[in-house]
Amino acid sequence: MLRVILYVGLSIAVLVGLGWLFTTNELAMQAIFSPKFEQVRRTTFEQSKAYNQGVVQELQNMQFQYLQADKEHRGALAALIKHRAADYPHDQLPPDLRLFIESL
């Protein structure tokens, strides 16, 4: 009877140990691979047509606001436009918008 209790206890300890080992392994794998997966997702998103059209449209709207603004507000709008366009590759912008941003 004591032997059965010992085997059951040992079996439970082994199962708990294996569960702990698998959980620790999963956390370690997440810590290693999650940033890489997120970088791939971000790169894919930034190459999407919707993202690129959205950025261009937003910059064109800002250009329109800049051209409609009075001289007092143009400085702030120019800083905002330059900040928004800084992360975006200029070779993907339409030529007129690229020239406008470079002129700021």
C-alpha positions, 0 to 999 in steps of 0.5 A: 500500500505504501508503495502505491502511494509513493508511485502516485505521489511520484507520478503527480510530482513528475506531471507537475514538473513536466507542466512547469518545464513546458510552461517555462519553455513556452515563455522562453520561446515567446520572449525570443520569437514574439518580437520577430513576429511583431516586426514581420507584422509591422513590415507587412502592414507598412507595405500594405496598399491601405497604409500607403494610401492613408499616409499619402491622403493624410499628407495631402490633407495637411498640405491643403490645410497648410495652403489655406492657413494664414501665415501665423499658423503655417509654422506649426503646420509645417512642423507637424507635416515634417514630423508626420512625413519623417518616418515615411519613405519620400520616394513613395510620395507623389512628386508634387507632395514630395516637392511640397514637403522638401520645400518646408 
